[in-house]
Each structure stands twice: as structure tokens, then as C-alpha cells.
Amino acid sequence: MIKAKNICKSFTDLEVLSNVSFAVKQGEVISIIGPSGSGKSTLLRSLIGLEKINSGQLFIEGTQVKDDNKIAYRKMGMVFQGFNLFPHKTVLENLIEAPLVVNKEKKALAIKRAENLLKKVGLFDKKNSYPAQLSGGQKQRVAIARALAMKPDIMLFDEPTSSLDPELVGEVLTVIKDLADENITMLIVTHEMGFARDVSDRVFFMDQGKIISDTVPEKIFVNPESKRIQTFLTKILSQNDSSQ
């Protein structure tokens, strides 16, 4: 499904990704954790083509992604921290924009799929509302539905709950958990350790631009294989406890 070989990415003299290699099978859910600045978001942005890698190889469903990243855009959907909804368009219009413009779909078909997706995320009654009329959790659920409207094979989530008030986090995580149950391939950058433990098939721990651990949740959360991971988990879990 996804295969990365020795991906490197630098911004001027700052190396953000250093020889990153991994493979993800169809239907796997991968949580990516680690300290701020470790390269997690840049990795996702590189996969979907929003950042151009300096070296290495990336394969999506067996096809190598070159400088023209159209294949990546068509195969993947991405949900950002900041929602990125069009403020001047209704919820429904946000969902049908890309299918109409990019995929040249018939409007009736795009609307039908959009309405079904809004039902899936529990926001059908908000289809004629504008983003400014929604809570943060509702905006993020709309953003998830919008990404799904393009029928991606792979979903990327870049800290989808980091911009939300604590009481709104659960409604977004519930939607993502439901998608995991539908066998959708997902890579999720998150600081929600309980969520990562419960929903993931594997967990990547990144530090200083490298994946230093790729293992099952039970191992990384119960018996971390390095002092660096143990220190990070102790710190992040104490932060989560204090915010509750």
C-alpha cells in the first residue's frame, strides 16, 4: 500500500527527515508519536506531495511517486490540524468542491455522497451551515467527511485534535475509530496516547527525523524499548492527566 525507502527532507540546513523507511499494508492503522519537531507532520506532508522530498523513494500501491504527485493526491486524503475549510462555502459545498472540480463528477452524485458522509459523521443537519457557525469538533468532522468525499484509499491525519478544546476531542476520535473499523488504511499523527494504544495496529515513534521504533501498541506502551521513548511517554501522559 505504502512503501518509503530512505526518505530525506531538509529545509535549507535543517534536516527534518533522515533516511526514513517503512511499509504500510492495506487496512493498517499506524499512529505516529514523538516530540514536537521530530518530523511527524513533515512525513505526512511528504507522503501526499505537499512537501517535495530531497532524496529517497516513495511507492503508493506499487507505483513510484515522482515529482508529479497527482497519484498521491488521488489515492490519499488528508485532515489537518486547522480544518482548512472554505469559510465562504456551506458544509455541503465544502464537501462537493473537490469531487466536482478535480474528479469532474456529476453534481447530483457528489451531493448524494456528501450527504451520506455527513450522516456518517453525525452532521447531516449542518449541511447548509457555514464553518463559522460550527464548533471546533464539528469543523474537524466536516474536514474528515470532505477528505472522504474524494474516495481515498489512504487517510492521513495530522494531529486532528490538537486545535480542539478537551471536551470536543472525543467526538472527533470516535469518528476516526469508526473509520478504523471499516478497514481504511490510516496514518495518524497524534498526542492522544490512549487513542493510539486502542486503535493502532502499529505505532511509529519518531525523534530527530528518524523512526526509532516501529512496533505494536502493547509493546511501546507497556514495555518501551528505549529510555528515550519511556521519558517521552511519561511526560506526555502526565500532561494529559493534568489537562483532564
Steps between C-alpha positions, in 0.01 A plus 500: 500500500771750607875441486763760585871445444761730655291817479694816582361850526680820594403864529822687411750364755242334726453129439141412596481143367808279499498172304144412602386157380180308573220303340127510570259226392146552383261553791772569756462784748830662589532757777805726483613641832802691624614841621425824318746564219576131444372502140157345544297761309767538234485125441127514429536808280776326306284192444219701344731726302458825691874487569750381240752252639869562434587135452361151544213313340129491572260240361119521521318179413809376316554813287794726570406861567711736292510881500144501365307390808156470341488129585554579867228762504252262339580208729519695826287732706643723773346661806694793645525651847328822393201355308577700178132537408386763250337762726278642223351162408240296685588163650347322200681726256829427675446128450404511131762755385786256430286220349349752257819688412764227520306184415246669272216310666137570431362734763211274603742212568739722695214637711366153577840376616557816702167465677575136583839599642343774710263239641805280577665777703171608661469839331231462235294769674790745450531459123379855429699661781823692453826410682472806726175356637665173609697396807860389461403135527231543236744674266746213532229244433406695188867499400508121537185464289647733237814285472287186470293660223793441264481125569864467612665165560716650775415759765761721665421686824737770624423544872125525427410588860781742590294812421197386699385571851534185715123440513483486118783252447286191560252566220780519242683194632175302485466574128860391437448181702194421287713540186758261645225241538426539125846377399617836366878538490595788730808680626426721799733750664364534852578592860199300623683201642190311612353533152826385339511197729139401432467556125846430352641188341849650533654809654791695354705700749690782329788701639742733320364415158521123538259217581681351800225251585242319289307253712161393630322725754524244780878503484563873470253599773557213744869432450674784308818375333707811573546758773419775248152358433438439870588861583273634227204286604539594867500868408208489254283284726555734793400793277184318394411424863545863603276624217209278597 
